[in-house]
Amino acid sequence: MRLRERKGWTRRACLGLLPRVIDSPSSLAAFMPRLQQAAWLTLDTEADSLHAYPEKLCLLQVGLPDGVELLDPLSGISLDAVWTEFSKHEILMHGADYDLRLLKGGPGFVPTKIFDTMLAARLVGHQKFGLADLVLQHLGVTLEKGSQKANWAQRPLTAKMREYACNDVLYLKPLVDALRALLASKGRLEWHRQECAQLIHDNTQLTPLDPDRVWRMKGSNRLPPAALAVLRELWHWREGEAIRRCRPPFFILSHDLLLEIAFVTSQGGHCGDLVPRRISDQRRQLIMDAVARGLALPPTEHPHLLPSAPRLRLSGGQARDLTELQRKRDVIAGNLDIDPTLLASRAMMLEMVTGDACTHLLPWQRELLTV
């Protein structure tokens, strides 16, 4: 991000005062006392999902009262002490769902408590809640995007990348202060606390992948069982190739091409003309081998189409209850000046009217809807 000054806000400039990259035991040792004494900290992450596979945590942007620093998880230094200190803080973040999944899936870190500015903005009724929108509205600073598609695994980081990374956390603390005050004035701090706790839970409870579903992709439900057998073999070949080459799977072969090869070959066609010319002879042969394995399977070993989710049929009374509940939700949300889906999604309301345990309804939502 590049910044242009707007009235009334003076910043600690990043450009010309770029944050250091902490990538050695000595620089980490110098940083730790500052982290331990920090009254607050802001956090953002960068990964390399566009350039590597599987994606990995490439950078931690940490904002402290005395400045922003960049921690390099790829340097090989142990960050165990950092995670321990992080767990002692309320971490200030924006749109934390992806960061939470990345931190859990990589180093296995789960924050104890966060303050998410996107959730706060939605709870006080903002219609635009991107970081740039909020910083402009509350702090009068224009953030211009850049480096979103950068390769964050490259070293050394360029000055432009370091500036961009710095600015992702530079404004979070004053933004949190402004939004926290708004939440307090509206009596919604507890709502926000509940939402943040649920956000942590939802994005750190990683469930094992179902081996019969992991290879299925959009459009695969239209394929016959013989083509599904080929698709499954092709997917596993591509997955292994992506990991071996550290490249995202769609760079190996696109989803649409996998589907086309699976269908054509299952109908007796040949995939030779479908495989891009850029593919080497060796990899071309591996693709044909995967196709052959799928075609060789007997029908009894073909994957079956997954059954469609049963359609929920409401009784006349339940349908009326749903309509009334939705009307009530919309009126309450209108009075609160918030998005109605923030109060309750359709799935939540269906659970309420059908008598199912609505496990996703938070106490603040339940209190408003059941009065």
VEXMIPA-340153 format. One record per residue (C-alpha): z, x, y; residue in three letters. Coordinates in steps of 0.05 Angstrom, whole numbers. Layout:
       Z       X       Y  code
       Z       X       Y   ALA
...
//
This chain:
       Z       X       Y  code
       0       0       0   MET
     -14      22      71   ARG
      27      -6     127   LEU
      11     -26     198   ARG
      70     -34     244   GLU
      87    -104     268   ARG
     134    -124     324   LYS
     209    -116     316   GLY
     210     -74     253   TRP
     218       2     250   THR
     211      34     183   ARG
     227     100     151   ARG
     154     122     145   ALA
     131     141      76   CYS
      66     174      98   LEU
      85     244     120   GLY
     153     235      87   LEU
     131     222      16   LEU
     184     212     -38   PRO
     196     269     -86   ARG
     176     263    -159   VAL
     237     276    -202   ILE
     209     309    -263   ASP
     256     366    -282   SER
     329     371    -305   PRO
     348     405    -239   SER
     316     352    -194   SER
     348     297    -237   LEU
     416     331    -232   ALA
     409     332    -156   ALA
     390     258    -156   PHE
     446     232    -200   MET
     504     237    -150   PRO
     463     197     -99   ARG
     449     144    -152   LEU
     522     141    -172   GLN
     545     132    -101   GLN
     491      83     -80   ALA
     516      16     -53   ALA
     451     -16     -76   TRP
     385       2    -109   LEU
     315     -26    -111   THR
     268     -16    -170   LEU
     195     -23    -188   ASP
     154       6    -245   THR
      83      30    -258   GLU
      48      31    -325   ALA
     -20      52    -349   ASP
     -44     -11    -385   SER
    -115      -3    -357   LEU
    -122      69    -382   HIS
     -81      76    -445   ALA
     -59      38    -507   TYR
      -6      19    -521   PRO
      16      16    -449   GLU
      75      60    -430   LYS
     123      67    -372   LEU
      94     119    -325   CYS
     137     116    -262   LEU
     202      88    -235   LEU
     206      75    -160   GLN
     278      76    -140   VAL
     301      57     -70   GLY
     370      78     -47   LEU
     405      72      21   PRO
     383     143      38   ASP
     311     139      15   GLY
     261     127     -41   VAL
     251     173    -101   GLU
     201     171    -158   LEU
     226     185    -229   LEU
     175     210    -279   ASP
     189     184    -350   PRO
     128     224    -375   LEU
     159     290    -357   SER
     203     293    -419   GLY
     269     293    -382   ILE
     324     249    -411   SER
     337     187    -368   LEU
     398     163    -409   ASP
     445     176    -350   ALA
     398     137    -304   VAL
     399      76    -349   TRP
     475      79    -352   THR
     480      79    -276   GLU
     427      25    -270   PHE
     469     -21    -314   SER
     526     -16    -264   LYS
     484     -44    -207   HIS
     453    -109    -186   GLU
     380     -85    -185   ILE
     336    -112    -129   LEU
     266    -127    -155   MET
     205    -170    -140   HIS
     170    -210    -194   GLY
     211    -175    -247   ALA
     184    -207    -311   ASP
     133    -153    -326   TYR
     180     -97    -306   ASP
     234    -125    -352   LEU
     187    -128    -411   ARG
     163     -57    -398   LEU
     234     -30    -392   LEU
     256     -65    -455   LYS
     195     -47    -496   GLY
     195      26    -475   GLY
     263      57    -462   PRO
     300      -5    -487   GLY
     336     -16    -421   PHE
     361     -86    -403   VAL
     392     -95    -333   PRO
     460    -127    -327   THR
     442    -164    -264   LYS
     381    -170    -218   ILE
     362    -202    -153   PHE
     289    -225    -157   ASP
     258    -237     -89   THR
     202    -279    -118   MET
     251    -327    -149   LEU
     292    -329     -85   ALA
     230    -345     -44   ALA
     212    -403     -89   ARG
     283    -430     -88   LEU
     284    -432     -12   VAL
     218    -468     -10   GLY
     167    -415       7   HIS
      96    -434     -12   GLN
      73    -361     -13   LYS
     118    -314     -51   PHE
      78    -250     -63   GLY
     111    -187     -38   LEU
      61    -177      18   ALA
      69    -250      41   ASP
     145    -244      42   LEU
     148    -177      77   VAL
     100    -203     131   LEU
     139    -269     140   GLN
     209    -240     141   HIS
     199    -169     167   LEU
     135    -173     207   GLY
     102    -117     168   VAL
      32    -121     138   THR
      23     -89      70   LEU
     -47     -72      49   GLU
     -59     -64     -25   LYS
     -88      -2     -55   GLY
     -83      40    -119   SER
     -71     -21    -163   GLN
    -121       6    -214   LYS
     -99      78    -209   ALA
     -84     118    -272   ASN
      -9     125    -266   TRP
      -7     172    -325   ALA
     -45     225    -287   GLN
      -7     285    -260   ARG
       3     306    -207   PRO
       6     241    -170   LEU
     -38     240    -107   THR
      -7     230     -39   ALA
     -39     161     -36   LYS
      -8     141    -102   MET
      60     165     -80   ARG
      55     126     -16   GLU
      35      63     -53   TYR
      92      72    -103   ALA
     142      83     -46   CYS
     122      21      -9   ASN
     133     -24     -69   ASP
     208     -15     -60   VAL
     215       7      12   LEU
     223     -64      40   TYR
     260     -97     -17   LEU
     331     -88      11   LYS
     319    -120      80   PRO
     278    -173      45   LEU
     336    -187      -3   VAL
     384    -192      55   ASP
     340    -243      89   ALA
     329    -285      27   LEU
     402    -281       5   ARG
     423    -308      73   ALA
     373    -366      65   LEU
     398    -382      -5   LEU
     470    -382      20   ALA
     453    -427      79   SER
     422    -477      31   LYS
     477    -472     -21   GLY
     430    -444     -74   ARG
     458    -375     -90   LEU
     485    -400    -156   GLU
     417    -430    -174   TRP
     386    -362    -161   HIS
     438    -326    -203   ARG
     423    -373    -262   GLN
     348    -363    -254   GLU
     355    -287    -253   CYS
     399    -287    -314   ALA
     348    -330    -351   GLN
     291    -285    -328   LEU
     327    -225    -359   ILE
     339    -263    -424   HIS
     268    -291    -430   ASP
     235    -223    -419   ASN
     279    -178    -461   THR
     285    -219    -525   GLN
     224    -189    -558   LEU
     205    -225    -623   THR
     167    -190    -679   PRO
      93    -205    -682   LEU
      68    -253    -735   ASP
      18    -213    -777   PRO
     -23    -276    -789   ASP
     -29    -291    -715   ARG
     -32    -223    -681   VAL
    -106    -213    -695   TRP
    -127    -283    -675   ARG
    -160    -287    -607   MET
    -188    -340    -561   LYS
    -248    -371    -596   GLY
    -228    -351    -667   SER
    -209    -422    -684   ASN
    -283    -440    -683   ARG
    -300    -390    -738   LEU
    -305    -409    -812   PRO
    -257    -376    -861   PRO
    -307    -324    -884   ALA
    -317    -302    -811   ALA
    -242    -300    -800   LEU
    -236    -251    -858   ALA
    -286    -205    -824   VAL
    -253    -214    -756   LEU
    -186    -195    -784   ARG
    -214    -130    -813   GLU
    -250    -114    -748   LEU
    -188    -127    -707   TRP
    -145     -80    -749   HIS
    -199     -27    -745   TRP
    -203     -34    -669   ARG
    -127     -33    -662   GLU
    -122      32    -701   GLY
    -180      62    -661   GLU
    -148      41    -595   ALA
     -82      73    -614   ILE
    -116     136    -640   ARG
    -158     144    -577   ARG
    -104     119    -530   CYS
    -153      70    -500   ARG
    -145      -5    -488   PRO
    -177     -45    -545   PRO
    -228     -79    -500   PHE
    -256     -10    -484   PHE
    -269       0    -559   ILE
    -304     -67    -571   LEU
    -297    -130    -530   SER
    -265    -194    -558   HIS
    -331    -231    -552   ASP
    -368    -178    -591   LEU
    -316    -179    -647   LEU
    -325    -255    -653   LEU
    -401    -249    -653   GLU
    -403    -195    -706   ILE
    -354    -234    -750   ALA
    -396    -297    -746   PHE
    -464    -266    -754   VAL
    -445    -224    -814   THR
    -409    -281    -848   SER
    -474    -320    -844   GLN
    -513    -264    -879   GLY
    -537    -228    -816   GLY
    -531    -155    -800   HIS
    -488    -126    -745   CYS
    -530     -64    -731   GLY
    -565     -92    -670   ASP
    -500    -120    -643   LEU
    -462     -55    -641   VAL
    -472     -20    -573   PRO
    -516      42    -574   ARG
    -461      82    -542   ARG
    -422      77    -607   ILE
    -428     141    -648   SER
    -457     140    -718   ASP
    -389     155    -748   GLN
    -354      97    -712   ARG
    -414      52    -726   ARG
    -404      64    -800   GLN
    -329      49    -794   LEU
    -347     -18    -763   ILE
    -394     -33    -820   MET
    -341     -13    -870   ASP
    -292     -62    -838   ALA
    -345    -117    -841   VAL
    -357    -101    -914   ALA
    -283    -106    -931   ARG
    -279    -174    -899   GLY
    -342    -199    -935   LEU
    -317    -173   -1002   ALA
    -255    -216   -1001   LEU
    -256    -277   -1047   PRO
    -250    -345   -1014   PRO
    -178    -350   -1039   THR
    -160    -292    -994   GLU
    -195    -317    -932   HIS
    -151    -333    -872   PRO
    -146    -407    -857   HIS
    -152    -441    -790   LEU
     -84    -449    -759   LEU
     -63    -522    -757   PRO
     -64    -553    -688   SER
       3    -568    -658   ALA
      22    -640    -673   PRO
       8    -684    -614   ARG
      71    -715    -587   LEU
      66    -790    -586   ARG
     115    -825    -540   LEU
     140    -896    -552   SER
     130    -946    -496   GLY
     202    -936    -475   GLY
     197    -861    -476   GLN
     133    -862    -434   ALA
     168    -905    -382   ARG
     228    -858    -383   ASP
     182    -799    -372   LEU
     148    -832    -314   THR
     215    -849    -282   GLU
     242    -779    -295   LEU
     181    -748    -264   GLN
     187    -793    -203   ARG
     260    -775    -196   LYS
     244    -701    -203   ARG
     190    -704    -150   ASP
     235    -741    -101   VAL
     292    -691    -111   ILE
     244    -632    -105   ALA
     214    -663     -42   GLY
     282    -670     -11   ASN
     298    -598     -28   LEU
     230    -575      -5   ASP
     216    -537     -70   ILE
     161    -539    -122   ASP
     177    -596    -171   PRO
     160    -552    -231   THR
     216    -505    -209   LEU
     265    -562    -220   LEU
     235    -582    -287   ALA
     170    -570    -323   SER
     135    -626    -362   ARG
     158    -593    -427   ALA
     230    -597    -404   MET
     223    -670    -385   MET
     191    -687    -452   LEU
     251    -656    -487   GLU
     297    -698    -444   MET
     264    -765    -458   VAL
     253    -752    -532   THR
     325    -733    -544   GLY
     311    -661    -564   ASP
     360    -608    -543   ALA
     332    -583    -477   CYS
     352    -511    -485   THR
     310    -487    -426   HIS
     343    -531    -374   LEU
     392    -490    -331   LEU
     458    -520    -308   PRO
     434    -528    -236   TRP
     372    -565    -259   GLN
     411    -609    -307   ARG
     462    -626    -254   GLU
     409    -650    -205   LEU
     368    -689    -256   LEU
     424    -724    -293   THR
     463    -751    -232   VAL
//
